[in-house]
Amino acid sequence: MYSNKELWTFAKDELVSMVTALGFPAELGYEMAKRLGSPRAINRMTSYLANEKPKKVEIVVDEMLAICEEIQTWKEKKLSEEANASYNELLRYGFEENP
């Protein structure tokens, strides 16, 4: 089993390798890995690059931003669901009074 750091490093290295194979600077890959922030998101970006092979850096950055936005939307949805569940608990059971 790999540690989270090892997974992150492997995903980052794969992304940088793919970015440079497409003719873009390695720094772009490092910055994208930092902004994407998780091995799963980085792997998603690497898969996109491998399948689409974009020629313009603008397209690459646009896809990275779209992935980041989807992640942020998902996080906000989960927070909203948790808040809603807490609110429903409050409505159902009221406030607990401590003696």
mmCIF file as gemmi writes it, N, C-alpha and C atoms, coordinates in Angstrom:
data_model
loop_
_atom_site.group_PDB
_atom_site.id
_atom_site.type_symbol
_atom_site.label_atom_id
_atom_site.label_alt_id
_atom_site.label_comp_id
_atom_site.label_asym_id
_atom_site.label_entity_id
_atom_site.label_seq_id
_atom_site.pdbx_PDB_ins_code
_atom_site.Cartn_x
_atom_site.Cartn_y
_atom_site.Cartn_z
_atom_site.occupancy
_atom_site.B_iso_or_equiv
_atom_site.pdbx_formal_charge
_atom_site.auth_seq_id
_atom_site.auth_asym_id
_atom_site.pdbx_PDB_model_num
ATOM 1 N N . MET Axp A 1 ? 0.839 -1.169 0 1 0 ? 1 A 1
ATOM 2 C CA . MET Axp A 1 ? 0 0 0 1 0 ? 1 A 1
ATOM 3 C C . MET Axp A 1 ? 0.89 1.241 0 1 0 ? 1 A 1
ATOM 4 N N . TYR Axp A 2 ? 0.514 2.22 -0.785 1 0 ? 2 A 1
ATOM 5 C CA . TYR Axp A 2 ? 1.29 3.443 -0.89 1 0 ? 2 A 1
ATOM 6 C C . TYR Axp A 2 ? 0.754 4.494 0.074 1 0 ? 2 A 1
ATOM 7 N N . SER Axp A 3 ? 1.654 5.34 0.549 1 0 ? 3 A 1
ATOM 8 C CA . SER Axp A 3 ? 1.226 6.46 1.386 1 0 ? 3 A 1
ATOM 9 C C . SER Axp A 3 ? 0.639 7.537 0.488 1 0 ? 3 A 1
ATOM 10 N N . ASN Axp A 4 ? -0.086 8.462 1.108 1 0 ? 4 A 1
ATOM 11 C CA . ASN Axp A 4 ? -0.68 9.556 0.349 1 0 ? 4 A 1
ATOM 12 C C . ASN Axp A 4 ? 0.406 10.394 -0.338 1 0 ? 4 A 1
ATOM 13 N N . LYS Axp A 5 ? 1.521 10.591 0.349 1 0 ? 5 A 1
ATOM 14 C CA . LYS Axp A 5 ? 2.623 11.364 -0.235 1 0 ? 5 A 1
ATOM 15 C C . LYS Axp A 5 ? 3.188 10.666 -1.467 1 0 ? 5 A 1
ATOM 16 N N . GLU Axp A 6 ? 3.33 9.332 -1.38 1 0 ? 6 A 1
ATOM 17 C CA . GLU Axp A 6 ? 3.829 8.58 -2.526 1 0 ? 6 A 1
ATOM 18 C C . GLU Axp A 6 ? 2.854 8.643 -3.701 1 0 ? 6 A 1
ATOM 19 N N . LEU Axp A 7 ? 1.566 8.529 -3.412 1 0 ? 7 A 1
ATOM 20 C CA . LEU Axp A 7 ? 0.55 8.634 -4.467 1 0 ? 7 A 1
ATOM 21 C C . LEU Axp A 7 ? 0.587 10.006 -5.117 1 0 ? 7 A 1
ATOM 22 N N . TRP Axp A 8 ? 0.702 11.049 -4.29 1 0 ? 8 A 1
ATOM 23 C CA . TRP Axp A 8 ? 0.75 12.421 -4.802 1 0 ? 8 A 1
ATOM 24 C C . TRP Axp A 8 ? 1.974 12.615 -5.677 1 0 ? 8 A 1
ATOM 25 N N . THR Axp A 9 ? 3.124 12.137 -5.211 1 0 ? 9 A 1
ATOM 26 C CA . THR Axp A 9 ? 4.379 12.283 -5.963 1 0 ? 9 A 1
ATOM 27 C C . THR Axp A 9 ? 4.308 11.539 -7.291 1 0 ? 9 A 1
ATOM 28 N N . PHE Axp A 10 ? 3.791 10.319 -7.264 1 0 ? 10 A 1
ATOM 29 C CA . PHE Axp A 10 ? 3.674 9.537 -8.494 1 0 ? 10 A 1
ATOM 30 C C . PHE Axp A 10 ? 2.745 10.232 -9.486 1 0 ? 10 A 1
ATOM 31 N N . ALA Axp A 11 ? 1.589 10.703 -9.008 1 0 ? 11 A 1
ATOM 32 C CA . ALA Axp A 11 ? 0.632 11.39 -9.884 1 0 ? 11 A 1
ATOM 33 C C . ALA Axp A 11 ? 1.241 12.656 -10.462 1 0 ? 11 A 1
ATOM 34 N N . LYS Axp A 12 ? 1.941 13.422 -9.625 1 0 ? 12 A 1
ATOM 35 C CA . LYS Axp A 12 ? 2.582 14.659 -10.087 1 0 ? 12 A 1
ATOM 36 C C . LYS Axp A 12 ? 3.629 14.358 -11.153 1 0 ? 12 A 1
ATOM 37 N N . ASP Axp A 13 ? 4.447 13.348 -10.921 1 0 ? 13 A 1
ATOM 38 C CA . ASP Axp A 13 ? 5.485 12.999 -11.889 1 0 ? 13 A 1
ATOM 39 C C . ASP Axp A 13 ? 4.884 12.56 -13.22 1 0 ? 13 A 1
ATOM 40 N N . GLU Axp A 14 ? 3.792 11.806 -13.168 1 0 ? 14 A 1
ATOM 41 C CA . GLU Axp A 14 ? 3.109 11.386 -14.397 1 0 ? 14 A 1
ATOM 42 C C . GLU Axp A 14 ? 2.551 12.588 -15.161 1 0 ? 14 A 1
ATOM 43 N N . LEU Axp A 15 ? 1.97 13.527 -14.43 1 0 ? 15 A 1
ATOM 44 C CA . LEU Axp A 15 ? 1.423 14.731 -15.065 1 0 ? 15 A 1
ATOM 45 C C . LEU Axp A 15 ? 2.527 15.54 -15.724 1 0 ? 15 A 1
ATOM 46 N N . VAL Axp A 16 ? 3.617 15.76 -15.007 1 0 ? 16 A 1
ATOM 47 C CA . VAL Axp A 16 ? 4.733 16.54 -15.565 1 0 ? 16 A 1
ATOM 48 C C . VAL Axp A 16 ? 5.294 15.845 -16.796 1 0 ? 16 A 1
ATOM 49 N N . SER Axp A 17 ? 5.401 14.527 -16.734 1 0 ? 17 A 1
ATOM 50 C CA . SER Axp A 17 ? 5.89 13.77 -17.887 1 0 ? 17 A 1
ATOM 51 C C . SER Axp A 17 ? 4.975 13.946 -19.094 1 0 ? 17 A 1
ATOM 52 N N . MET Axp A 18 ? 3.671 13.886 -18.866 1 0 ? 18 A 1
ATOM 53 C CA . MET Axp A 18 ? 2.716 14.049 -19.962 1 0 ? 18 A 1
ATOM 54 C C . MET Axp A 18 ? 2.765 15.467 -20.521 1 0 ? 18 A 1
ATOM 55 N N . VAL Axp A 19 ? 2.86 16.446 -19.643 1 0 ? 19 A 1
ATOM 56 C CA . VAL Axp A 19 ? 2.91 17.851 -20.073 1 0 ? 19 A 1
ATOM 57 C C . VAL Axp A 19 ? 4.138 18.083 -20.952 1 0 ? 19 A 1
ATOM 58 N N . THR Axp A 20 ? 5.282 17.592 -20.518 1 0 ? 20 A 1
ATOM 59 C CA . THR Axp A 20 ? 6.5 17.791 -21.31 1 0 ? 20 A 1
ATOM 60 C C . THR Axp A 20 ? 6.452 16.988 -22.611 1 0 ? 20 A 1
ATOM 61 N N . ALA Axp A 21 ? 5.835 15.815 -22.591 1 0 ? 21 A 1
ATOM 62 C CA . ALA Axp A 21 ? 5.709 15.018 -23.822 1 0 ? 21 A 1
ATOM 63 C C . ALA Axp A 21 ? 4.871 15.748 -24.867 1 0 ? 21 A 1
ATOM 64 N N . LEU Axp A 22 ? 3.952 16.592 -24.388 1 0 ? 22 A 1
ATOM 65 C CA . LEU Axp A 22 ? 3.121 17.363 -25.315 1 0 ? 22 A 1
ATOM 66 C C . LEU Axp A 22 ? 3.8 18.66 -25.755 1 0 ? 22 A 1
ATOM 67 N N . GLY Axp A 23 ? 5.001 18.915 -25.23 1 0 ? 23 A 1
ATOM 68 C CA . GLY Axp A 23 ? 5.766 20.086 -25.664 1 0 ? 23 A 1
ATOM 69 C C . GLY Axp A 23 ? 5.601 21.317 -24.792 1 0 ? 23 A 1
ATOM 70 N N . PHE Axp A 24 ? 4.961 21.169 -23.66 1 0 ? 24 A 1
ATOM 71 C CA . PHE Axp A 24 ? 4.785 22.294 -22.743 1 0 ? 24 A 1
ATOM 72 C C . PHE Axp A 24 ? 5.88 22.239 -21.675 1 0 ? 24 A 1
ATOM 73 N N . PRO Axp A 25 ? 6.161 23.374 -21.029 1 0 ? 25 A 1
ATOM 74 C CA . PRO Axp A 25 ? 7.207 23.374 -20 1 0 ? 25 A 1
ATOM 75 C C . PRO Axp A 25 ? 6.807 22.572 -18.755 1 0 ? 25 A 1
ATOM 76 N N . ALA Axp A 26 ? 7.795 21.952 -18.135 1 0 ? 26 A 1
ATOM 77 C CA . ALA Axp A 26 ? 7.562 21.155 -16.924 1 0 ? 26 A 1
ATOM 78 C C . ALA Axp A 26 ? 6.935 21.991 -15.824 1 0 ? 26 A 1
ATOM 79 N N . GLU Axp A 27 ? 7.279 23.274 -15.761 1 0 ? 27 A 1
ATOM 80 C CA . GLU Axp A 27 ? 6.736 24.158 -14.728 1 0 ? 27 A 1
ATOM 81 C C . GLU Axp A 27 ? 5.214 24.201 -14.774 1 0 ? 27 A 1
ATOM 82 N N . LEU Axp A 28 ? 4.65 24.089 -15.974 1 0 ? 28 A 1
ATOM 83 C CA . LEU Axp A 28 ? 3.197 24.053 -16.115 1 0 ? 28 A 1
ATOM 84 C C . LEU Axp A 28 ? 2.637 22.827 -15.391 1 0 ? 28 A 1
ATOM 85 N N . GLY Axp A 29 ? 3.273 21.699 -15.552 1 0 ? 29 A 1
ATOM 86 C CA . GLY Axp A 29 ? 2.831 20.481 -14.885 1 0 ? 29 A 1
ATOM 87 C C . GLY Axp A 29 ? 2.922 20.592 -13.375 1 0 ? 29 A 1
ATOM 88 N N . TYR Axp A 30 ? 4.011 21.156 -12.876 1 0 ? 30 A 1
ATOM 89 C CA . TYR Axp A 30 ? 4.165 21.319 -11.433 1 0 ? 30 A 1
ATOM 90 C C . TYR Axp A 30 ? 3.099 22.249 -10.864 1 0 ? 30 A 1
ATOM 91 N N . GLU Axp A 31 ? 2.85 23.342 -11.565 1 0 ? 31 A 1
ATOM 92 C CA . GLU Axp A 31 ? 1.835 24.303 -11.09 1 0 ? 31 A 1
ATOM 93 C C . GLU Axp A 31 ? 0.436 23.694 -11.132 1 0 ? 31 A 1
ATOM 94 N N . MET Axp A 32 ? 0.132 22.94 -12.19 1 0 ? 32 A 1
ATOM 95 C CA . MET Axp A 32 ? -1.182 22.3 -12.268 1 0 ? 32 A 1
ATOM 96 C C . MET Axp A 32 ? -1.347 21.286 -11.142 1 0 ? 32 A 1
ATOM 97 N N . ALA Axp A 33 ? -0.315 20.511 -10.862 1 0 ? 33 A 1
ATOM 98 C CA . ALA Axp A 33 ? -0.393 19.516 -9.787 1 0 ? 33 A 1
ATOM 99 C C . ALA Axp A 33 ? -0.666 20.21 -8.461 1 0 ? 33 A 1
ATOM 100 N N . LYS Axp A 34 ? -0.006 21.335 -8.236 1 0 ? 34 A 1
ATOM 101 C CA . LYS Axp A 34 ? -0.212 22.074 -6.99 1 0 ? 34 A 1
ATOM 102 C C . LYS Axp A 34 ? -1.644 22.58 -6.888 1 0 ? 34 A 1
ATOM 103 N N . ARG Axp A 35 ? -2.159 23.122 -7.965 1 0 ? 35 A 1
ATOM 104 C CA . ARG Axp A 35 ? -3.521 23.674 -7.943 1 0 ? 35 A 1
ATOM 105 C C . ARG Axp A 35 ? -4.595 22.592 -7.893 1 0 ? 35 A 1
ATOM 106 N N . LEU Axp A 36 ? -4.367 21.468 -8.553 1 0 ? 36 A 1
ATOM 107 C CA . LEU Axp A 36 ? -5.347 20.384 -8.534 1 0 ? 36 A 1
ATOM 108 C C . LEU Axp A 36 ? -5.414 19.756 -7.145 1 0 ? 36 A 1
ATOM 109 N N . GLY Axp A 37 ? -4.275 19.583 -6.51 1 0 ? 37 A 1
ATOM 110 C CA . GLY Axp A 37 ? -4.222 19.284 -5.097 1 0 ? 37 A 1
ATOM 111 C C . GLY Axp A 37 ? -4.446 17.862 -4.617 1 0 ? 37 A 1
ATOM 112 N N . SER Axp A 38 ? -4.879 16.958 -5.452 1 0 ? 38 A 1
ATOM 113 C CA . SER Axp A 38 ? -5.062 15.576 -4.992 1 0 ? 38 A 1
ATOM 114 C C . SER Axp A 38 ? -4.638 14.624 -6.111 1 0 ? 38 A 1
ATOM 115 N N . PRO Axp A 39 ? -4.155 13.459 -5.724 1 0 ? 39 A 1
ATOM 116 C CA . PRO Axp A 39 ? -3.757 12.484 -6.757 1 0 ? 39 A 1
ATOM 117 C C . PRO Axp A 39 ? -4.887 12.151 -7.727 1 0 ? 39 A 1
ATOM 118 N N . ARG Axp A 40 ? -6.1 12.066 -7.216 1 0 ? 40 A 1
ATOM 119 C CA . ARG Axp A 40 ? -7.233 11.73 -8.082 1 0 ? 40 A 1
ATOM 120 C C . ARG Axp A 40 ? -7.463 12.817 -9.146 1 0 ? 40 A 1
ATOM 121 N N . ALA Axp A 41 ? -7.426 14.077 -8.734 1 0 ? 41 A 1
ATOM 122 C CA . ALA Axp A 41 ? -7.608 15.178 -9.681 1 0 ? 41 A 1
ATOM 123 C C . ALA Axp A 41 ? -6.443 15.254 -10.659 1 0 ? 41 A 1
ATOM 124 N N . ILE Axp A 42 ? -5.236 15.031 -10.155 1 0 ? 42 A 1
ATOM 125 C CA . ILE Axp A 42 ? -4.055 15.056 -11.022 1 0 ? 42 A 1
ATOM 126 C C . ILE Axp A 42 ? -4.138 13.93 -12.055 1 0 ? 42 A 1
ATOM 127 N N . ASN Axp A 43 ? -4.544 12.744 -11.627 1 0 ? 43 A 1
ATOM 128 C CA . ASN Axp A 43 ? -4.691 11.622 -12.566 1 0 ? 43 A 1
ATOM 129 C C . ASN Axp A 43 ? -5.769 11.909 -13.606 1 0 ? 43 A 1
ATOM 130 N N . ARG Axp A 44 ? -6.815 12.581 -13.185 1 0 ? 44 A 1
ATOM 131 C CA . ARG Axp A 44 ? -7.875 12.96 -14.13 1 0 ? 44 A 1
ATOM 132 C C . ARG Axp A 44 ? -7.324 13.894 -15.203 1 0 ? 44 A 1
ATOM 133 N N . MET Axp A 45 ? -6.495 14.848 -14.784 1 0 ? 45 A 1
ATOM 134 C CA . MET Axp A 45 ? -5.888 15.788 -15.73 1 0 ? 45 A 1
ATOM 135 C C . MET Axp A 45 ? -4.929 15.056 -16.664 1 0 ? 45 A 1
ATOM 136 N N . THR Axp A 46 ? -4.146 14.144 -16.115 1 0 ? 46 A 1
ATOM 137 C CA . THR Axp A 46 ? -3.202 13.372 -16.933 1 0 ? 46 A 1
ATOM 138 C C . THR Axp A 46 ? -3.947 12.547 -17.973 1 0 ? 46 A 1
ATOM 139 N N . SER Axp A 47 ? -5.047 11.933 -17.574 1 0 ? 47 A 1
ATOM 140 C CA . SER Axp A 47 ? -5.85 11.145 -18.523 1 0 ? 47 A 1
ATOM 141 C C . SER Axp A 47 ? -6.401 12.024 -19.631 1 0 ? 47 A 1
ATOM 142 N N . TYR Axp A 48 ? -6.873 13.216 -19.257 1 0 ? 48 A 1
ATOM 143 C CA . TYR Axp A 48 ? -7.372 14.147 -20.265 1 0 ? 48 A 1
ATOM 144 C C . TYR Axp A 48 ? -6.279 14.462 -21.282 1 0 ? 48 A 1
ATOM 145 N N . LEU Axp A 49 ? -5.097 14.788 -20.787 1 0 ? 49 A 1
ATOM 146 C CA . LEU Axp A 49 ? -3.996 15.143 -21.687 1 0 ? 49 A 1
ATOM 147 C C . LEU Axp A 49 ? -3.614 13.974 -22.587 1 0 ? 49 A 1
ATOM 148 N N . ALA Axp A 50 ? -3.595 12.762 -22.039 1 0 ? 50 A 1
ATOM 149 C CA . ALA Axp A 50 ? -3.227 11.581 -22.825 1 0 ? 50 A 1
ATOM 150 C C . ALA Axp A 50 ? -4.248 11.292 -23.916 1 0 ? 50 A 1
ATOM 151 N N . ASN Axp A 51 ? -5.517 11.512 -23.614 1 0 ? 51 A 1
ATOM 152 C CA . ASN Axp A 51 ? -6.57 11.21 -24.59 1 0 ? 51 A 1
ATOM 153 C C . ASN Axp A 51 ? -6.764 12.308 -25.624 1 0 ? 51 A 1
ATOM 154 N N . GLU Axp A 52 ? -6.715 13.55 -25.186 1 0 ? 52 A 1
ATOM 155 C CA . GLU Axp A 52 ? -7.028 14.67 -26.087 1 0 ? 52 A 1
ATOM 156 C C . GLU Axp A 52 ? -5.812 15.252 -26.798 1 0 ? 52 A 1
ATOM 157 N N . LYS Axp A 53 ? -4.657 15.192 -26.155 1 0 ? 53 A 1
ATOM 158 C CA . LYS Axp A 53 ? -3.418 15.741 -26.702 1 0 ? 53 A 1
ATOM 159 C C . LYS Axp A 53 ? -3.596 17.176 -27.227 1 0 ? 53 A 1
ATOM 160 N N . PRO Axp A 54 ? -4.018 18.086 -26.36 1 0 ? 54 A 1
ATOM 161 C CA . PRO Axp A 54 ? -4.24 19.462 -26.804 1 0 ? 54 A 1
ATOM 162 C C . PRO Axp A 54 ? -2.947 20.127 -27.273 1 0 ? 54 A 1
ATOM 163 N N . LYS Axp A 55 ? -3.092 21.035 -28.23 1 0 ? 55 A 1
ATOM 164 C CA . LYS Axp A 55 ? -1.93 21.716 -28.812 1 0 ? 55 A 1
ATOM 165 C C . LYS Axp A 55 ? -1.684 23.087 -28.194 1 0 ? 55 A 1
ATOM 166 N N . LYS Axp A 56 ? -2.701 23.657 -27.561 1 0 ? 56 A 1
ATOM 167 C CA . LYS Axp A 56 ? -2.574 25.007 -27.005 1 0 ? 56 A 1
ATOM 168 C C . LYS Axp A 56 ? -2.596 24.959 -25.481 1 0 ? 56 A 1
ATOM 169 N N . VAL Axp A 57 ? -1.731 25.765 -24.884 1 0 ? 57 A 1
ATOM 170 C CA . VAL Axp A 57 ? -1.656 25.83 -23.429 1 0 ? 57 A 1
ATOM 171 C C . VAL Axp A 57 ? -2.96 26.342 -22.834 1 0 ? 57 A 1
ATOM 172 N N . GLU Axp A 58 ? -3.664 27.2 -23.566 1 0 ? 58 A 1
ATOM 173 C CA . GLU Axp A 58 ? -4.931 27.742 -23.073 1 0 ? 58 A 1
ATOM 174 C C . GLU Axp A 58 ? -5.953 26.636 -22.838 1 0 ? 58 A 1
ATOM 175 N N . ILE Axp A 59 ? -5.966 25.655 -23.712 1 0 ? 59 A 1
ATOM 176 C CA . ILE Axp A 59 ? -6.903 24.53 -23.587 1 0 ? 59 A 1
ATOM 177 C C . ILE Axp A 59 ? -6.543 23.684 -22.369 1 0 ? 59 A 1
ATOM 178 N N . VAL Axp A 60 ? -5.253 23.485 -22.156 1 0 ? 60 A 1
ATOM 179 C CA . VAL Axp A 60 ? -4.783 22.712 -21.003 1 0 ? 60 A 1
ATOM 180 C C . VAL Axp A 60 ? -5.2 23.398 -19.701 1 0 ? 60 A 1
ATOM 181 N N . VAL Axp A 61 ? -4.93 24.69 -19.621 1 0 ? 61 A 1
ATOM 182 C CA . VAL Axp A 61 ? -5.253 25.452 -18.411 1 0 ? 61 A 1
ATOM 183 C C . VAL Axp A 61 ? -6.763 25.511 -18.208 1 0 ? 61 A 1
ATOM 184 N N . ASP Axp A 62 ? -7.52 25.66 -19.287 1 0 ? 62 A 1
ATOM 185 C CA . ASP Axp A 62 ? -8.975 25.701 -19.18 1 0 ? 62 A 1
ATOM 186 C C . ASP Axp A 62 ? -9.519 24.394 -18.595 1 0 ? 62 A 1
ATOM 187 N N . GLU Axp A 63 ? -8.974 23.274 -19.014 1 0 ? 63 A 1
ATOM 188 C CA . GLU Axp A 63 ? -9.418 21.981 -18.472 1 0 ? 63 A 1
ATOM 189 C C . GLU Axp A 63 ? -9.054 21.851 -16.994 1 0 ? 63 A 1
ATOM 190 N N . MET Axp A 64 ? -7.85 22.306 -16.635 1 0 ? 64 A 1
ATOM 191 C CA . MET Axp A 64 ? -7.455 22.264 -15.23 1 0 ? 64 A 1
ATOM 192 C C . MET Axp A 64 ? -8.397 23.107 -14.379 1 0 ? 64 A 1
ATOM 193 N N . LEU Axp A 65 ? -8.741 24.288 -14.859 1 0 ? 65 A 1
ATOM 194 C CA . LEU Axp A 65 ? -9.669 25.15 -14.127 1 0 ? 65 A 1
ATOM 195 C C . LEU Axp A 65 ? -11.054 24.509 -14.017 1 0 ? 65 A 1
ATOM 196 N N . ALA Axp A 66 ? -11.483 23.829 -15.061 1 0 ? 66 A 1
ATOM 197 C CA . ALA Axp A 66 ? -12.788 23.145 -15.019 1 0 ? 66 A 1
ATOM 198 C C . ALA Axp A 66 ? -12.778 22.031 -13.975 1 0 ? 66 A 1
ATOM 199 N N . ILE Axp A 67 ? -11.694 21.282 -13.901 1 0 ? 67 A 1
ATOM 200 C CA . ILE Axp A 67 ? -11.585 20.221 -12.892 1 0 ? 67 A 1
ATOM 201 C C . ILE Axp A 67 ? -11.608 20.832 -11.494 1 0 ? 67 A 1
ATOM 202 N N . CYS Axp A 68 ? -10.846 21.913 -11.297 1 0 ? 68 A 1
ATOM 203 C CA . CYS Axp A 68 ? -10.83 22.592 -9.987 1 0 ? 68 A 1
ATOM 204 C C . CYS Axp A 68 ? -12.218 23.095 -9.607 1 0 ? 68 A 1
ATOM 205 N N . GLU Axp A 69 ? -12.937 23.64 -10.572 1 0 ? 69 A 1
ATOM 206 C CA . GLU Axp A 69 ? -14.283 24.15 -10.31 1 0 ? 69 A 1
ATOM 207 C C . GLU Axp A 69 ? -15.242 23.022 -9.935 1 0 ? 69 A 1
ATOM 208 N N . GLU Axp A 70 ? -15.15 21.889 -10.627 1 0 ? 70 A 1
ATOM 209 C CA . GLU Axp A 70 ? -15.999 20.745 -10.29 1 0 ? 70 A 1
ATOM 210 C C . GLU Axp A 70 ? -15.727 20.246 -8.877 1 0 ? 70 A 1
ATOM 211 N N . ILE Axp A 71 ? -14.463 20.22 -8.498 1 0 ? 71 A 1
ATOM 212 C CA . ILE Axp A 71 ? -14.095 19.785 -7.144 1 0 ? 71 A 1
ATOM 213 C C . ILE Axp A 71 ? -14.675 20.748 -6.116 1 0 ? 71 A 1
ATOM 214 N N . GLN Axp A 72 ? -14.542 22.049 -6.364 1 0 ? 72 A 1
ATOM 215 C CA . GLN Axp A 72 ? -15.073 23.047 -5.439 1 0 ? 72 A 1
ATOM 216 C C . GLN Axp A 72 ? -16.594 22.953 -5.332 1 0 ? 72 A 1
ATOM 217 N N . THR Axp A 73 ? -17.266 22.746 -6.437 1 0 ? 73 A 1
ATOM 218 C CA . THR Axp A 73 ? -18.72 22.591 -6.44 1 0 ? 73 A 1
ATOM 219 C C . THR Axp A 73 ? -19.126 21.367 -5.631 1 0 ? 73 A 1
ATOM 220 N N . TRP Axp A 74 ? -18.394 20.269 -5.776 1 0 ? 74 A 1
ATOM 221 C CA . TRP Axp A 74 ? -18.684 19.049 -5.028 1 0 ? 74 A 1
ATOM 222 C C . TRP Axp A 74 ? -18.505 19.285 -3.523 1 0 ? 74 A 1
ATOM 223 N N . LYS Axp A 75 ? -17.414 19.984 -3.152 1 0 ? 75 A 1
ATOM 224 C CA . LYS Axp A 75 ? -17.169 20.274 -1.739 1 0 ? 75 A 1
ATOM 225 C C . LYS Axp A 75 ? -18.291 21.127 -1.15 1 0 ? 75 A 1
ATOM 226 N N . GLU Axp A 76 ? -18.72 22.139 -1.905 1 0 ? 76 A 1
ATOM 227 C CA . GLU Axp A 76 ? -19.807 22.999 -1.434 1 0 ? 76 A 1
ATOM 228 C C . GLU Axp A 76 ? -21.106 22.218 -1.289 1 0 ? 76 A 1
ATOM 229 N N . LYS Axp A 77 ? -21.361 21.311 -2.211 1 0 ? 77 A 1
ATOM 230 C CA . LYS Axp A 77 ? -22.567 20.485 -2.135 1 0 ? 77 A 1
ATOM 231 C C . LYS Axp A 77 ? -22.54 19.624 -0.881 1 0 ? 77 A 1
ATOM 232 N N . LYS Axp A 78 ? -21.399 19.003 -0.59 1 0 ? 78 A 1
ATOM 233 C CA . LYS Axp A 78 ? -21.277 18.157 0.596 1 0 ? 78 A 1
ATOM 234 C C . LYS Axp A 78 ? -21.47 18.972 1.873 1 0 ? 78 A 1
ATOM 235 N N . LEU Axp A 79 ? -20.9 20.174 1.931 1 0 ? 79 A 1
ATOM 236 C CA . LEU Axp A 79 ? -21.089 21.031 3.109 1 0 ? 79 A 1
ATOM 237 C C . LEU Axp A 79 ? -22.552 21.408 3.278 1 0 ? 79 A 1
ATOM 238 N N . SER Axp A 80 ? -23.208 21.705 2.172 1 0 ? 80 A 1
ATOM 239 C CA . SER Axp A 80 ? -24.624 22.058 2.213 1 0 ? 80 A 1
ATOM 240 C C . SER Axp A 80 ? -25.462 20.875 2.693 1 0 ? 80 A 1
ATOM 241 N N . GLU Axp A 81 ? -25.141 19.683 2.211 1 0 ? 81 A 1
ATOM 242 C CA . GLU Axp A 81 ? -25.875 18.492 2.647 1 0 ? 81 A 1
ATOM 243 C C . GLU Axp A 81 ? -25.697 18.245 4.14 1 0 ? 81 A 1
ATOM 244 N N . GLU Axp A 82 ? -24.473 18.438 4.642 1 0 ? 82 A 1
ATOM 245 C CA . GLU Axp A 82 ? -24.218 18.255 6.075 1 0 ? 82 A 1
ATOM 246 C C . GLU Axp A 82 ? -24.982 19.281 6.902 1 0 ? 82 A 1
ATOM 247 N N . ALA Axp A 83 ? -24.977 20.532 6.431 1 0 ? 83 A 1
ATOM 248 C CA . ALA Axp A 83 ? -25.708 21.578 7.15 1 0 ? 83 A 1
ATOM 249 C C . ALA Axp A 83 ? -27.198 21.284 7.154 1 0 ? 83 A 1
ATOM 250 N N . ASN Axp A 84 ? -27.72 20.818 6.034 1 0 ? 84 A 1
ATOM 251 C CA . ASN Axp A 84 ? -29.133 20.493 5.933 1 0 ? 84 A 1
ATOM 252 C C . ASN Axp A 84 ? -29.497 19.335 6.86 1 0 ? 84 A 1
ATOM 253 N N . ALA Axp A 85 ? -28.623 18.329 6.931 1 0 ? 85 A 1
ATOM 254 C CA . ALA Axp A 85 ? -28.873 17.195 7.817 1 0 ? 85 A 1
ATOM 255 C C . ALA Axp A 85 ? -28.886 17.648 9.279 1 0 ? 85 A 1
ATOM 256 N N . SER Axp A 86 ? -27.98 18.532 9.645 1 0 ? 86 A 1
ATOM 257 C CA . SER Axp A 86 ? -27.947 19.057 11.018 1 0 ? 86 A 1
ATOM 258 C C . SER Axp A 86 ? -29.205 19.862 11.319 1 0 ? 86 A 1
ATOM 259 N N . TYR Axp A 87 ? -29.624 20.655 10.366 1 0 ? 87 A 1
ATOM 260 C CA . TYR Axp A 87 ? -30.826 21.461 10.546 1 0 ? 87 A 1
ATOM 261 C C . TYR Axp A 87 ? -32.052 20.559 10.725 1 0 ? 87 A 1
ATOM 262 N N . ASN Axp A 88 ? -32.142 19.5 9.906 1 0 ? 88 A 1
ATOM 263 C CA . ASN Axp A 88 ? -33.257 18.561 10.033 1 0 ? 88 A 1
ATOM 264 C C . ASN Axp A 88 ? -33.248 17.853 11.381 1 0 ? 88 A 1
ATOM 265 N N . GLU Axp A 89 ? -32.071 17.518 11.888 1 0 ? 89 A 1
ATOM 266 C CA . GLU Axp A 89 ? -31.955 16.924 13.221 1 0 ? 89 A 1
ATOM 267 C C . GLU Axp A 89 ? -32.489 17.899 14.268 1 0 ? 89 A 1
ATOM 268 N N . LEU Axp A 90 ? -32.125 19.157 14.123 1 0 ? 90 A 1
ATOM 269 C CA . LEU Axp A 90 ? -32.583 20.178 15.062 1 0 ? 90 A 1
ATOM 270 C C . LEU Axp A 90 ? -34.106 20.297 15.026 1 0 ? 90 A 1
ATOM 271 N N . LEU Axp A 91 ? -34.665 20.291 13.829 1 0 ? 91 A 1
ATOM 272 C CA . LEU Axp A 91 ? -36.122 20.378 13.708 1 0 ? 91 A 1
ATOM 273 C C . LEU Axp A 91 ? -36.806 19.146 14.311 1 0 ? 91 A 1
ATOM 274 N N . ARG Axp A 92 ? -36.225 17.999 14.102 1 0 ? 92 A 1
ATOM 275 C CA . ARG Axp A 92 ? -36.816 16.758 14.583 1 0 ? 92 A 1
ATOM 276 C C . ARG Axp A 92 ? -36.723 16.621 16.101 1 0 ? 92 A 1
ATOM 277 N N . TYR Axp A 93 ? -35.557 16.924 16.659 1 0 ? 93 A 1
ATOM 278 C CA . TYR Axp A 93 ? -35.347 16.647 18.078 1 0 ? 93 A 1
ATOM 279 C C . TYR Axp A 93 ? -35.229 17.9 18.953 1 0 ? 93 A 1
ATOM 280 N N . GLY Axp A 94 ? -35.114 19.074 18.34 1 0 ? 94 A 1
ATOM 281 C CA . GLY Axp A 94 ? -34.986 20.306 19.119 1 0 ? 94 A 1
ATOM 282 C C . GLY Axp A 94 ? -33.613 20.421 19.757 1 0 ? 94 A 1
ATOM 283 N N . PHE Axp A 95 ? -33.472 21.423 20.595 1 0 ? 95 A 1
ATOM 284 C CA . PHE Axp A 95 ? -32.216 21.621 21.31 1 0 ? 95 A 1
ATOM 285 C C . PHE Axp A 95 ? -32.149 20.698 22.499 1 0 ? 95 A 1
ATOM 286 N N . GLU Axp A 96 ? -31.005 20.145 22.752 1 0 ? 96 A 1
ATOM 287 C CA . GLU Axp A 96 ? -30.807 19.347 23.96 1 0 ? 96 A 1
ATOM 288 C C . GLU Axp A 96 ? -30.51 20.314 25.103 1 0 ? 96 A 1
ATOM 289 N N . GLU Axp A 97 ? -31.207 20.122 26.194 1 0 ? 97 A 1
ATOM 290 C CA . GLU Axp A 97 ? -30.943 20.983 27.342 1 0 ? 97 A 1
ATOM 291 C C . GLU Axp A 97 ? -30.007 20.26 28.281 1 0 ? 97 A 1
ATOM 292 N N . ASN Axp A 98 ? -28.937 20.951 28.641 1 0 ? 98 A 1
ATOM 293 C CA . ASN Axp A 98 ? -27.967 20.389 29.592 1 0 ? 98 A 1
ATOM 294 C C . ASN Axp A 98 ? -28.321 20.842 31 1 0 ? 98 A 1
ATOM 295 N N . PRO Axp A 99 ? -28.335 19.935 31.95 1 0 ? 99 A 1
ATOM 296 C CA . PRO Axp A 99 ? -28.67 20.304 33.327 1 0 ? 99 A 1
ATOM 297 C C . PRO Axp A 99 ? -27.608 21.133 33.988 1 0 ? 99 A 1
